[in-house]
Amino acid sequence: MSNIFGTALKGSILAFLALPAAAFAAPDTGPISTFGILGSYNDFKLEGGSDSQKDHLPEGGLFYNFGNKMTAESGFIYQAGVDAKFGKKDDNKLKEGQADLDLGWRAALDARNFVDVLVGGGYSWTRYEPEIDDYDTKLTTKSPFAKAAIGYNHQFDDMTMRVELGARRTLDGKVKLKVDDVGSDTVDLKDRTNPYAEVSLLMNQKGSLPVMAGVYYTRTEYTLDQDSDVADNTKLKRDEYGVKVGIAF
């Protein structure tokens, strides 16, 4: 009887001692898919000739990405993603979509802190429809881009925080300008370097339903690279402040 009691007690102690190890087990470092919603607030400044117009537009949309940028601890990292957004305020509209691919390398500073360098590229499509002096106007931009960034990941017990700072360089972009009762024209855009920053949290990382939440900022400038019969020296500046929330699986 005493042997049985001793064996049971020993087993209980071993199980109890194993609980912390199970509770604080290392998170999965493999790639994940993340799908969710996003919302943003946009400040626009449209300049054309001697005139300028400022506007503010909210947006909402969806995003999806796949990769190990939020989970890997060291070595090769990657992420591919797409998003689509739509916004409307009064008679002004904004529609856009973007695809990104990031490739990089991560180094561990210690057991919880990691830094990485990323390069990549993608494609952006935007249609901005402001009403200017009672004229319905459409500016449709299409631009491939290259990107470079640095990142920092910190692992908590059940959460990872990531900070990323970088820039996208538009390449051979084009814009189609259409003004009702005036005409339309397609012209080249000047190549521009546009900075961005984002902070992301992957929460409940060891649970059955991890959640991703983050904030981001992007500065974008579109400038005509040649004269147009429709618009004179048109330039569009945009500051976007956004929030993302999604589930990881």
Backbone as CSV, one residue per row, in Angstrom:
resi,resn,N_x,N_y,N_z,CA_x,CA_y,CA_z,C_x,C_y,C_z
1,MET,0.836,-1.203,0.000,0.000,0.000,0.000,0.872,1.255,0.000
2,SER,1.902,1.244,0.863,2.784,2.405,0.952,3.526,2.621,-0.368
3,ASN,3.866,1.486,-1.040,4.539,1.611,-2.328,3.629,2.276,-3.364
4,ILE,2.349,1.876,-3.358,1.392,2.458,-4.302,1.218,3.950,-4.033
5,PHE,1.086,4.306,-2.710,0.919,5.709,-2.330,2.164,6.520,-2.722
6,GLY,3.344,5.944,-2.512,4.579,6.645,-2.852,4.718,6.871,-4.347
7,THR,4.341,5.848,-5.115,4.410,5.976,-6.567,3.459,7.049,-7.069
8,ALA,2.229,7.076,-6.506,1.235,8.064,-6.905,1.687,9.473,-6.538
9,LEU,2.269,9.618,-5.325,2.746,10.923,-4.881,3.884,11.411,-5.773
10,LYS,4.799,10.483,-6.097,5.917,10.854,-6.960,5.426,11.303,-8.337
11,GLY,4.412,10.577,-8.858,3.854,10.936,-10.162,3.175,12.295,-10.127
12,SER,2.488,12.593,-9.034,1.802,13.879,-8.915,2.809,15.024,-8.856
13,ILE,3.903,14.818,-8.106,4.931,15.854,-7.998,5.574,16.112,-9.356
14,LEU,5.870,15.048,-10.091,6.481,15.208,-11.409,5.538,15.941,-12.374
15,ALA,4.229,15.612,-12.288,3.255,16.282,-13.151,3.149,17.762,-12.803
16,PHE,3.165,18.058,-11.500,3.098,19.452,-11.062,4.313,20.240,-11.537
17,LEU,5.494,19.627,-11.423,6.711,20.296,-11.860,6.739,20.503,-13.369
18,ALA,6.021,19.660,-14.102,6.006,19.780,-15.560,5.069,20.874,-16.051
19,LEU,4.136,21.330,-15.172,3.163,22.325,-15.595,3.810,23.631,-16.049
20,PRO,4.765,24.212,-15.310,5.369,25.446,-15.784,6.041,25.296,-17.136
21,ALA,6.688,24.165,-17.349,7.349,23.952,-18.640,6.342,23.922,-19.768
22,ALA,5.161,23.303,-19.493,4.131,23.255,-20.521,3.530,24.629,-20.745
23,ALA,3.323,25.367,-19.608,2.700,26.675,-19.712,3.584,27.670,-20.445
24,PHE,4.904,27.535,-20.308,5.814,28.483,-20.909,6.612,27.842,-22.035
25,ALA,6.006,26.899,-22.715,6.674,26.255,-23.840,6.942,27.282,-24.935
26,ALA,7.978,27.033,-25.707,8.332,27.962,-26.779,7.221,28.014,-27.819
27,PRO,6.905,29.193,-28.346,5.859,29.311,-29.356,6.291,28.688,-30.675
28,ASP,5.303,28.340,-31.480,5.560,27.773,-32.791,6.266,28.813,-33.662
29,THR,7.339,28.410,-34.342,8.103,29.348,-35.167,7.818,29.183,-36.663
30,GLY,6.834,28.358,-37.012,6.497,28.143,-38.411,5.662,29.271,-38.982
31,PRO,5.438,29.264,-40.316,4.640,30.314,-40.952,3.176,30.232,-40.541
32,ILE,2.493,31.368,-40.569,1.077,31.444,-40.232,0.346,32.250,-41.301
33,SER,-0.956,32.011,-41.397,-1.845,32.849,-42.198,-2.577,33.798,-41.270
34,THR,-2.784,35.017,-41.709,-3.531,36.001,-40.932,-4.561,36.655,-41.835
35,PHE,-5.814,36.665,-41.378,-6.906,37.268,-42.138,-7.680,38.195,-41.216
36,GLY,-8.009,39.384,-41.701,-8.719,40.299,-40.822,-9.221,41.537,-41.515
37,ILE,-9.606,42.506,-40.697,-10.154,43.770,-41.181,-9.172,44.891,-40.861
38,LEU,-9.302,45.981,-41.591,-8.468,47.148,-41.333,-9.287,48.414,-41.530
39,GLY,-8.862,49.452,-40.871,-9.484,50.753,-41.025,-8.410,51.814,-40.994
40,SER,-8.620,52.922,-41.713,-7.607,53.966,-41.756,-8.252,55.332,-41.910
41,TYR,-7.458,56.341,-41.574,-7.842,57.746,-41.729,-6.802,58.386,-42.635
42,ASN,-7.258,59.078,-43.678,-6.361,59.598,-44.698,-6.460,61.115,-44.816
43,ASP,-5.299,61.755,-44.797,-5.196,63.187,-45.089,-4.656,63.352,-46.500
44,PHE,-5.427,64.040,-47.359,-5.018,64.280,-48.736,-4.773,65.769,-48.973
45,LYS,-3.775,66.050,-49.802,-3.570,67.406,-50.306,-3.316,67.298,-51.799
46,LEU,-4.242,67.821,-52.584,-4.157,67.764,-54.045,-3.791,69.144,-54.557
47,GLU,-2.679,69.216,-55.302,-2.217,70.475,-55.868,-2.232,70.366,-57.380
48,GLY,-2.743,71.409,-58.039,-2.773,71.449,-59.491,-2.669,72.870,-59.969
49,GLY,-1.573,73.198,-60.662,-1.373,74.580,-61.065,-1.187,75.475,-59.851
50,SER,-2.032,76.501,-59.737,-1.967,77.419,-58.598,-2.992,77.089,-57.527
51,ASP,-3.775,76.014,-57.735,-4.838,75.642,-56.795,-4.397,74.459,-55.941
52,SER,-4.992,74.359,-54.750,-4.764,73.202,-53.882,-6.035,72.910,-53.111
53,GLN,-6.213,71.651,-52.758,-7.406,71.222,-52.028,-7.019,70.160,-51.024
54,LYS,-7.510,70.307,-49.792,-7.259,69.324,-48.739,-8.538,68.548,-48.475
55,ASP,-8.362,67.273,-48.119,-9.518,66.420,-47.852,-9.140,65.364,-46.826
56,HIS,-10.149,64.812,-46.167,-9.964,63.751,-45.177,-10.936,62.628,-45.512
57,LEU,-10.428,61.418,-45.567,-11.270,60.271,-45.940,-11.008,59.082,-45.021
58,PRO,-12.071,58.497,-44.444,-11.906,57.220,-43.731,-11.970,56.072,-44.727
59,GLU,-11.376,54.937,-44.355,-11.395,53.745,-45.197,-11.624,52.500,-44.360
60,GLY,-12.163,51.479,-44.984,-12.267,50.169,-44.369,-11.951,49.107,-45.395
61,GLY,-11.519,47.926,-44.923,-11.193,46.883,-45.886,-10.778,45.590,-45.230
62,LEU,-10.187,44.722,-46.037,-9.759,43.396,-45.613,-8.293,43.186,-45.974
63,PHE,-7.619,42.303,-45.222,-6.245,41.956,-45.550,-6.005,40.472,-45.281
64,TYR,-5.010,39.941,-45.971,-4.573,38.551,-45.754,-3.074,38.497,-45.984
65,ASN,-2.356,37.807,-45.113,-0.941,37.564,-45.357,-0.538,36.178,-44.863
66,PHE,0.584,35.713,-45.393,1.108,34.394,-45.038,2.627,34.493,-44.937
67,GLY,3.199,33.950,-43.857,4.641,33.949,-43.707,5.060,33.780,-42.262
68,ASN,6.361,33.884,-42.023,6.895,33.672,-40.671,7.522,34.938,-40.087
69,LYS,7.144,36.097,-40.615,7.745,37.351,-40.161,7.429,37.642,-38.693
70,MET,6.279,37.166,-38.195,5.895,37.382,-36.802,6.306,36.234,-35.891
71,THR,6.771,35.113,-36.452,6.977,33.919,-35.631,8.414,33.398,-35.618
72,ALA,9.171,33.592,-36.690,10.517,33.017,-36.770,11.452,33.650,-35.742
73,GLU,12.419,32.870,-35.284,13.381,33.369,-34.294,14.711,33.757,-34.923
74,SER,15.150,33.059,-35.936,16.391,33.418,-36.618,16.409,32.750,-37.987
75,GLY,17.247,33.293,-38.868,17.357,32.726,-40.199,16.479,33.445,-41.209
76,PHE,16.115,32.729,-42.270,15.346,33.279,-43.387,13.914,33.583,-42.958
77,ILE,13.428,34.773,-43.302,12.039,35.141,-43.017,11.376,35.640,-44.300
78,TYR,10.062,35.530,-44.346,9.325,35.942,-45.534,7.870,36.212,-45.170
79,GLN,7.214,36.985,-46.022,5.778,37.205,-45.879,5.214,37.729,-47.193
80,ALA,4.082,37.177,-47.621,3.346,37.657,-48.782,1.964,38.099,-48.310
81,GLY,1.482,39.210,-48.843,0.202,39.709,-48.372,-0.528,40.536,-49.415
82,VAL,-1.851,40.639,-49.240,-2.692,41.477,-50.091,-3.693,42.203,-49.198
83,ASP,-4.137,43.368,-49.667,-5.218,44.056,-48.969,-6.044,44.849,-49.969
84,ALA,-7.285,45.143,-49.579,-8.197,45.930,-50.407,-8.980,46.858,-49.490
85,LYS,-9.130,48.130,-49.914,-9.778,49.128,-49.070,-10.724,49.997,-49.897
86,PHE,-11.716,50.556,-49.205,-12.674,51.466,-49.846,-13.082,52.533,-48.855
87,GLY,-13.175,53.774,-49.322,-13.609,54.866,-48.467,-14.472,55.848,-49.226
88,LYS,-15.374,56.548,-48.489,-16.252,57.545,-49.107,-16.611,58.602,-48.092
89,LYS,-16.556,59.853,-48.528,-16.996,60.978,-47.709,-17.600,62.018,-48.634
90,ASP,-18.884,62.301,-48.427,-19.618,63.207,-49.318,-19.512,62.680,-50.750
91,ASP,-18.991,63.502,-51.667,-18.858,63.056,-53.064,-17.460,62.563,-53.393
92,ASN,-16.606,62.440,-52.384,-15.236,61.966,-52.607,-15.127,60.468,-52.300
93,LYS,-14.429,59.746,-53.153,-14.301,58.297,-52.995,-12.836,57.877,-53.124
94,LEU,-12.531,56.745,-52.506,-11.185,56.177,-52.576,-11.294,54.662,-52.631
95,LYS,-10.671,54.068,-53.636,-10.613,52.613,-53.780,-9.166,52.223,-54.029
96,GLU,-8.731,51.114,-53.422,-7.339,50.718,-53.645,-7.084,49.268,-53.269
97,GLY,-6.020,48.740,-53.846,-5.558,47.397,-53.532,-4.041,47.348,-53.616
98,GLN,-3.451,46.435,-52.851,-1.988,46.338,-52.833,-1.559,44.909,-52.558
99,ALA,-0.460,44.504,-53.185,0.154,43.196,-52.939,1.617,43.409,-52.591
100,ASP,2.095,42.691,-51.550,3.475,42.830,-51.076,4.144,41.469,-50.965
101,LEU,5.463,41.439,-51.166,6.276,40.266,-50.866,7.528,40.739,-50.139
102,ASP,7.765,40.205,-48.931,8.934,40.546,-48.127,9.840,39.330,-47.989
103,LEU,11.150,39.546,-48.131,12.163,38.512,-47.928,13.268,39.103,-47.061
104,GLY,13.775,38.316,-46.099,14.802,38.880,-45.238,15.539,37.852,-44.411
105,TRP,16.355,38.367,-43.499,17.162,37.521,-42.622,17.077,38.065,-41.204
106,ARG,16.902,37.156,-40.237,16.727,37.547,-38.832,17.865,36.996,-37.987
107,ALA,18.336,37.828,-37.040,19.376,37.428,-36.095,18.850,37.593,-34.676
108,ALA,19.226,36.660,-33.800,18.792,36.708,-32.406,19.788,37.513,-31.581
109,LEU,19.272,38.475,-30.813,20.097,39.214,-29.868,20.240,38.440,-28.569
110,ASP,19.140,37.807,-28.150,19.114,36.913,-26.998,17.886,36.031,-27.157
111,ALA,17.437,35.398,-26.069,16.331,34.442,-26.171,15.003,35.094,-26.530
112,ARG,14.868,36.405,-26.306,13.577,37.062,-26.522,13.623,38.201,-27.546
113,ASN,14.776,38.642,-27.959,14.895,39.809,-28.828,15.583,39.455,-30.143
114,PHE,15.010,39.954,-31.247,15.484,39.601,-32.581,15.422,40.835,-33.487
115,VAL,16.385,40.948,-34.394,16.390,42.029,-35.380,16.504,41.418,-36.769
116,ASP,15.987,42.131,-37.773,16.044,41.606,-39.133,16.138,42.732,-40.145
117,VAL,16.543,42.349,-41.347,16.607,43.241,-42.496,15.762,42.629,-43.600
118,LEU,14.928,43.465,-44.238,14.005,42.988,-45.262,14.205,43.744,-46.571
119,VAL,14.010,43.040,-47.671,13.856,43.657,-48.980,12.624,43.010,-49.608
120,GLY,12.097,43.660,-50.625,10.908,43.077,-51.240,10.366,43.973,-52.326
121,GLY,9.116,43.708,-52.686,8.469,44.478,-53.736,6.983,44.213,-53.751
122,GLY,6.304,44.874,-54.685,4.867,44.684,-54.772,4.260,45.558,-55.842
123,TYR,2.938,45.675,-55.769,2.179,46.428,-56.772,1.023,47.126,-56.081
124,SER,0.806,48.378,-56.444,-0.242,49.170,-55.809,-1.167,49.766,-56.868
125,TRP,-2.480,49.716,-56.588,-3.484,50.325,-57.460,-4.378,51.214,-56.606
126,THR,-4.556,52.472,-57.021,-5.367,53.420,-56.253,-6.235,54.249,-57.199
127,ARG,-7.498,54.434,-56.817,-8.368,55.356,-57.547,-8.952,56.359,-56.553
128,TYR,-8.574,57.607,-56.726,-9.048,58.690,-55.875,-9.994,59.548,-56.709
129,GLU,-11.208,59.787,-56.192,-12.243,60.503,-56.933,-12.717,61.715,-56.134
130,PRO,-11.965,62.814,-56.180,-12.408,64.032,-55.510,-13.296,64.868,-56.438
131,GLU,-14.134,65.680,-55.826,-14.911,66.638,-56.606,-14.230,67.992,-56.479
132,ILE,-13.752,68.528,-57.614,-12.995,69.772,-57.620,-13.751,70.804,-58.436
133,ASP,-14.198,71.880,-57.784,-14.924,72.963,-58.455,-16.105,72.415,-59.250
134,ASP,-16.858,71.503,-58.616,-18.051,70.894,-59.226,-17.736,69.994,-60.416
135,TYR,-16.448,69.683,-60.624,-16.064,68.724,-61.656,-15.772,67.371,-60.999
136,ASP,-16.356,66.304,-61.550,-16.042,64.958,-61.077,-14.683,64.549,-61.652
137,THR,-13.764,64.225,-60.752,-12.387,63.931,-61.151,-12.003,62.522,-60.711
138,LYS,-11.255,61.826,-61.546,-10.741,60.501,-61.206,-9.238,60.468,-61.460
139,LEU,-8.484,60.071,-60.423,-7.044,59.859,-60.568,-6.775,58.393,-60.263
140,THR,-6.408,57.634,-61.267,-6.150,56.207,-61.111,-4.656,55.953,-61.286
141,THR,-3.999,55.503,-60.216,-2.563,55.257,-60.265,-2.285,53.756,-60.216
142,LYS,-1.277,53.352,-60.967,-0.794,51.973,-60.967,0.723,52.025,-60.859
143,SER,1.266,51.404,-59.814,2.717,51.526,-59.638,3.315,50.302,-58.956
144,PRO,4.232,49.609,-59.643,5.057,48.618,-58.943,6.017,49.348,-58.018
145,PHE,6.514,48.648,-57.009,7.441,49.284,-56.077,8.425,48.266,-55.530
146,ALA,9.579,48.781,-55.117,10.560,48.010,-54.357,10.536,48.534,-52.931
147,LYS,10.957,47.702,-51.977,10.914,48.134,-50.583,12.119,47.604,-49.821
148,ALA,12.460,48.302,-48.747,13.508,47.879,-47.828,13.093,48.307,-46.433
149,ALA,13.440,47.480,-45.421,13.003,47.777,-44.059,13.904,47.088,-43.053
150,ILE,13.844,47.583,-41.819,14.467,46.916,-40.682,13.367,46.588,-39.681
151,GLY,13.551,45.489,-38.944,12.520,45.062,-38.005,13.099,44.637,-36.674
152,TYR,12.251,44.706,-35.653,12.626,44.278,-34.298,11.459,43.481,-33.719
153,ASN,11.733,42.261,-33.254,10.734,41.404,-32.610,11.112,41.173,-31.151
154,HIS,10.103,41.241,-30.273,10.312,40.887,-28.863,9.272,39.845,-28.469
155,GLN,9.727,38.741,-27.907,8.833,37.672,-27.469,8.510,37.816,-25.987
156,PHE,7.207,37.955,-25.694,6.713,37.846,-24.330,6.350,36.378,-24.094
157,ASP,5.761,36.056,-22.933,5.433,34.660,-22.646,4.410,34.089,-23.621
158,ASP,3.402,34.899,-24.001,2.371,34.399,-24.900,2.019,35.436,-25.972
159,MET,2.996,36.243,-26.339,2.748,37.308,-27.300,4.071,37.753,-27.922
160,THR,4.011,38.165,-29.185,5.167,38.728,-29.870,4.833,40.130,-30.344
161,MET,5.725,41.065,-30.083,5.586,42.434,-30.576,6.616,42.667,-31.674
162,ARG,6.181,43.291,-32.765,7.085,43.595,-33.876,6.991,45.074,-34.242
163,VAL,8.147,45.702,-34.429,8.237,47.079,-34.921,8.995,47.043,-36.245
164,GLU,8.430,47.682,-37.270,9.071,47.695,-38.593,9.087,49.114,-39.144
165,LEU,10.258,49.533,-39.629,10.439,50.841,-40.253,11.037,50.629,-41.635
166,GLY,10.442,51.271,-42.640,10.961,51.046,-43.978,10.492,52.089,-44.972
167,ALA,10.735,51.809,-46.246,10.351,52.718,-47.321,10.030,51.909,-48.570
168,ARG,9.053,52.410,-49.331,8.702,51.839,-50.624,9.096,52.833,-51.710
169,ARG,9.761,52.334,-52.742,10.207,53.166,-53.863,9.370,52.822,-55.085
170,THR,8.492,53.739,-55.522,7.677,53.480,-56.701,8.551,53.475,-57.947
171,LEU,8.196,52.616,-58.911,9.003,52.431,-60.116,8.103,52.450,-61.342
172,ASP,8.340,53.393,-62.242,7.612,53.456,-63.517,6.099,53.469,-63.312
173,GLY,5.636,54.242,-62.346,4.202,54.349,-62.111,3.508,55.188,-63.172
174,LYS,2.222,54.949,-63.324,1.412,55.710,-64.275,0.120,56.151,-63.597
175,VAL,-0.407,57.274,-64.061,-1.676,57.769,-63.541,-2.559,58.164,-64.714
176,LYS,-3.828,57.820,-64.597,-4.831,58.248,-65.578,-5.702,59.308,-64.926
177,LEU,-5.723,60.499,-65.525,-6.524,61.592,-65.028,-7.742,61.763,-65.921
178,LYS,-8.907,61.785,-65.305,-10.143,61.977,-66.055,-10.970,63.030,-65.358
179,VAL,-11.306,64.095,-66.084,-12.133,65.182,-65.566,-13.342,65.316,-66.471
180,ASP,-14.548,65.171,-65.892,-15.773,65.254,-66.683,-15.867,66.600,-67.406
181,ASP,-16.280,66.539,-68.671,-16.457,67.714,-69.527,-15.130,68.365,-69.925
182,VAL,-14.005,67.763,-69.518,-12.699,68.305,-69.885,-11.916,67.305,-70.729
183,GLY,-11.822,66.037,-70.257,-11.124,65.010,-71.000,-10.355,64.088,-70.082
184,SER,-9.502,63.257,-70.673,-8.696,62.316,-69.892,-7.322,62.197,-70.525
185,ASP,-6.369,61.763,-69.692,-4.998,61.626,-70.162,-4.287,60.626,-69.253
186,THR,-3.332,59.885,-69.823,-2.505,58.957,-69.041,-1.054,59.412,-69.133
187,VAL,-0.438,59.637,-67.959,0.930,60.156,-67.934,1.756,59.355,-66.934
188,ASP,3.073,59.500,-67.022,3.987,58.828,-66.101,4.048,59.580,-64.773
189,LEU,4.341,58.806,-63.708,4.582,59.386,-62.395,6.078,59.418,-62.118
190,LYS,6.521,60.417,-61.369,7.900,60.430,-60.922,8.120,59.328,-59.895
191,ASP,9.288,58.692,-59.968,9.644,57.703,-58.942,9.815,58.419,-57.604
192,ARG,9.163,57.879,-56.564,9.215,58.503,-55.248,9.558,57.466,-54.191
193,THR,10.223,57.895,-53.105,10.477,57.035,-51.953,9.527,57.430,-50.842
194,ASN,8.672,56.504,-50.444,7.618,56.773,-49.473,7.855,55.976,-48.193
195,PRO,8.039,56.640,-47.044,8.322,55.936,-45.790,7.071,55.328,-45.167
196,TYR,7.271,54.310,-44.353,6.177,53.723,-43.595,6.697,53.184,-42.267
197,ALA,5.786,52.987,-41.329,6.124,52.426,-40.021,4.929,51.618,-39.531
198,GLU,5.197,50.525,-38.818,4.101,49.724,-38.277,4.538,49.020,-36.988
199,VAL,3.562,48.832,-36.106,3.756,48.091,-34.865,2.670,47.017,-34.811
200,SER,3.078,45.750,-34.624,2.133,44.627,-34.639,2.289,43.781,-33.383
201,LEU,1.177,43.216,-32.925,1.156,42.309,-31.785,0.488,41.009,-32.205
202,LEU,1.156,39.878,-31.963,0.561,38.557,-32.149,0.267,38.011,-30.755
203,MET,-1.018,38.014,-30.372,-1.425,37.683,-29.010,-2.026,36.276,-28.933
204,ASN,-2.077,35.754,-27.701,-2.567,34.383,-27.470,-1.843,33.409,-28.386
205,GLN,-0.534,33.558,-28.467,0.273,32.835,-29.455,0.279,31.326,-29.224
206,LYS,0.110,30.910,-27.973,0.114,29.480,-27.676,-1.291,28.913,-27.555
207,GLY,-2.301,29.762,-27.730,-3.679,29.312,-27.631,-4.192,28.746,-28.934
208,SER,-5.458,28.359,-28.917,-6.058,27.753,-30.107,-6.450,28.784,-31.146
209,LEU,-6.561,30.071,-30.762,-6.963,31.107,-31.708,-6.118,32.367,-31.485
210,PRO,-4.900,32.409,-32.040,-4.067,33.621,-31.918,-4.725,34.810,-32.628
211,VAL,-4.480,35.992,-32.089,-5.055,37.220,-32.626,-3.925,38.185,-32.957
212,MET,-4.014,38.827,-34.127,-3.041,39.827,-34.524,-3.706,41.203,-34.508
213,ALA,-3.041,42.187,-33.926,-3.523,43.570,-33.932,-2.335,44.484,-34.177
214,GLY,-2.567,45.583,-34.880,-1.456,46.475,-35.166,-1.911,47.846,-35.622
215,VAL,-0.967,48.779,-35.637,-1.190,50.130,-36.157,-0.095,50.420,-37.176
216,TYR,-0.383,51.323,-38.134,0.612,51.641,-39.145,0.439,53.080,-39.630
217,TYR,1.503,53.585,-40.243,1.488,54.915,-40.865,2.227,54.823,-42.195
218,THR,1.678,55.472,-43.225,2.304,55.496,-44.540,2.212,56.898,-45.126
219,ARG,3.303,57.363,-45.683,3.341,58.650,-46.385,3.547,58.356,-47.864
220,THR,2.654,58.877,-48.721,2.740,58.615,-50.151,2.595,59.919,-50.917
221,GLU,3.400,60.059,-51.961,3.332,61.255,-52.802,3.316,60.834,-54.264
222,TYR,2.372,61.389,-55.009,2.249,61.132,-56.441,2.494,62.449,-57.175
223,THR,3.479,62.458,-58.104,3.811,63.664,-58.851,3.935,63.311,-60.326
224,LEU,3.288,64.120,-61.191,3.362,63.877,-62.622,4.780,64.091,-63.124
225,ASP,5.207,63.222,-64.048,6.552,63.303,-64.594,6.587,64.015,-65.948
226,GLN,5.432,64.482,-66.405,5.364,65.147,-67.695,4.120,66.018,-67.731
227,ASP,4.044,66.901,-68.712,2.889,67.785,-68.836,1.671,67.002,-69.297
228,SER,0.497,67.509,-68.903,-0.759,66.869,-69.289,-1.729,67.929,-69.783
229,ASP,-2.532,67.545,-70.781,-3.549,68.467,-71.297,-4.716,68.620,-70.325
230,VAL,-4.845,67.670,-69.400,-5.971,67.683,-68.476,-5.626,68.393,-67.179
231,ALA,-4.417,68.179,-66.674,-4.030,68.760,-65.389,-2.657,69.397,-65.502
232,ASP,-2.499,70.511,-64.807,-1.253,71.262,-64.859,-0.464,71.042,-63.576
233,ASN,0.692,70.355,-63.701,1.604,70.172,-62.567,0.892,69.589,-61.343
234,THR,0.118,68.527,-61.565,-0.666,67.926,-60.483,0.219,67.121,-59.537
235,LYS,-0.034,67.291,-58.231,0.690,66.564,-57.196,-0.297,66.177,-56.095
236,LEU,-0.226,64.925,-55.652,-1.108,64.437,-54.597,-0.263,63.899,-53.451
237,LYS,-0.475,64.458,-52.257,0.224,64.001,-51.059,-0.781,63.347,-50.120
238,ARG,-0.349,62.258,-49.478,-1.271,61.489,-48.641,-0.565,60.967,-47.394
239,ASP,-1.201,61.175,-46.251,-0.769,60.588,-44.987,-1.864,59.641,-44.516
240,GLU,-1.517,58.371,-44.306,-2.497,57.356,-43.896,-2.131,56.803,-42.525
241,TYR,-3.124,56.805,-41.611,-2.975,56.260,-40.265,-3.973,55.111,-40.131
242,GLY,-3.479,53.884,-39.893,-4.365,52.733,-39.943,-4.260,51.789,-38.754
243,VAL,-5.288,50.931,-38.649,-5.379,49.894,-37.621,-5.751,48.584,-38.295
244,LYS,-5.130,47.468,-37.847,-5.445,46.144,-38.356,-5.786,45.211,-37.188
245,VAL,-6.790,44.356,-37.398,-7.130,43.316,-36.416,-7.504,42.063,-37.196
246,GLY,-6.909,40.920,-36.820,-7.220,39.686,-37.526,-6.929,38.451,-36.682
247,ILE,-7.284,37.306,-37.231,-7.007,36.032,-36.586,-5.893,35.309,-37.337
248,ALA,-5.065,34.592,-36.603,-3.949,33.851,-37.187,-4.230,32.352,-37.087
249,PHE,-3.885,31.632,-38.135,-4.149,30.189,-38.162,-3.129,29.466,-39.025
